[in-house]
């Protein structure tokens, strides 16, 4: 090998050896450096309540780990995320990691100042702060936002909340929320854009939100509430859909806050579209062997009528019920609309589809602390194991709410343990069901009236009712203690028991006083949705007293006491849409009473009543009605206490007992064995705002009272028809119902007593 080549080879070997030694030395240095930069210990400083081990447990870096900047940063974030510390720092001191913390204080007490309309308990229950919790600025900010939200929901948009800290020893603080509630933020004006078919006044009547007026001092409807505004959008939509506007939409609902933040202007932008009438109505079935002809008969939508979404829904319910009667539990009725834009008609075909076979696996009830489960379950139209039915579930919810035991009823569904099963969850929130009422009033019949009542409608959570009432007036006193079990023997039958004492002064019309003391037991139950019947037994001691020597001899002959033991049967039919202020429907009843099962009085009595209400052009309501009665003594004359009296509230224009048989020598009313009264009345607004609740009324009545078992020269008894007419006002005032009537006899008999003016007013508080 040449000498130069040998030299170069030697040089390469030397260079390689030197490089190898250098690399070994560098690796050894790195290994020693790495060993030196591992965490040998973690020291925690600044803790007071929290154990150092607890602090270390939140960290991402641990003893033995390298001093990794990423792990140190993650540990810092993790400690801040606990909310326990207001300040955290991590630093390396030699081979130790030092963690310095400043603990957040603990809340010792929470107080509210300046709150008058929302009490402390209500505010405290709504915020995520409690005594002995760790104070954090984030939690306080969230609490401030929540309190402001509560005030805005109550109509106070100008409310402000300032949190303040009072530092105490041992790292404790008192947290004080200083609240400036501000005045109610009212709705100064409600406007509509795009309403061509209905005036703004009509649309405002559909809304839950009202414009501010001085007379709404007892209502919060004129305060702004964004949740109520959402309800108003739906109310407008339902109103238009029920009046034929199938294309209606609320384009926007904008609330503009005034610069002084004391009021809102609300503007609804509407798209009405065209008004439709019903076109062809039909029923089709995709399920074989369904009796479609029978289903067509229950449909209430009719061709030519104005399109009404509500009647479509009711037709679906009636078809579903009818299919259930035919044995089809799993059905789905879907309305198919056939719109004709040229003729503005909406044809509807109710298509019966085979629904999914779903059964009720379980019904869960929660939230009822006092009310027994069975009280809620017995109102369900569905039972566990039944075929699921949406219409029956809706009816069940309606029945539970009608109990009036709960302030909230929420019902939800979720799939059971199998796909063909469903679980129904019912969550209720109970409310007070007891009441103590005091009442006062005045009427031209009873003069000054005072009442006291105490009642529990959900006795011991059983759904039973126990109550006592006392009524006193110048002419009448009444005491009653009653108990009602609405589900007697576990069936939908209402059993009742009452003990009573009543005393009435009839001196002003018939020169006698009447008293009755006794008890009654009754049983009633529904036959159909609108038809019910009942039975009743009563035993009472009746007395006639206080008869002066100048009274009619017919009345003097009645002085003394009798015992009446009677059974009664009644049948009631009621389809009214509102029992207090009906605008449509029928209210009819017939009652038969038979006395003579013991006691000293024997008679057979029949009483009938029929009233029907017809909605005319809104809000005009026509009322027609007829009432009548007949009583027949069995082997004895009918006594004064059992006869009918006519006049006053049951025949306007005539005084109490002003119509019928009378002793002409003394003027005493004697009552009668037979009577009838027909009524025709029209109620209408008188131009005041609807929320005043003031209605006018014009009426006419015709009837007669006749038939007594006695005879004598001074006895007047005529079957002649009497007629009266008049007008009046009724006001559902915040202080109770008030009614004024002016009635004028048009046709009367000479001995009859008339009364032009009648007034009644009463309230409970």
Secondary structure, DSSP 8 states (H G I E B T S, - for coil): --HHHHHHHHHHHHHHHHHHHHHHHHHHHHHHHHHHTB--EEEEES-SSS-HHHHHHT-S--TTSB--HHHHHHHHHHHHHTT-EEEEEEEEETTEEEEEEEE--EEEEEEEES-SSS-HHHHHHHSS--TTSB--HHHHHHHHHHHHHHHHHTT-TT-EEEEEEEEETTTEEEEEEEEE-----EEEEEEEES--SS-HHHHHHH-S-----GGGTT--TTB--HHHHHHHHHHHHHHHHTTT-TT-EEEEEEEEE-TTSSEEEEEEEEE-----EEEEEEEEESSTT--HHHHHHH----TTSB--HHHHHHHHHHHHHHHHHTT--SEEEEEEEEEETTTTEEEEEEEEEE----EEEEEEEES-SSS-HHHHHTT-S--TTSB--HHHHHHHHHHHHHT--EEEEEEEEEE-SSTTEEEEEEEEEE---EEEEEEEEEETTTEEEEEEEEEEEEETTTTEEEEEEEEEESSEEEEEEEEEETTGGGSSEEEEEEEEEEEEE-HHHHS-EEEEEEEEEEEEEESSSSEEEEEEEEEEEEEEE---TTS-HHHHTT-EEEEEEEEEEEEEEE--S-SSS-SSEEEEEEEEEEEEEEES--EEEEEEEEEEEEE-STT-EEEEEEEEEEEEESSS---GGGSB-B-BTTBTEE-TT-BS-EETTT--B--BSEEEEEEEEEEEE-SS-GGG-EEEEEEEEEEEEE--S---TTEE-----EEEEEEEEEEEETTEEEEEEEEEEEE--TT--EE-EEEEEEEE-
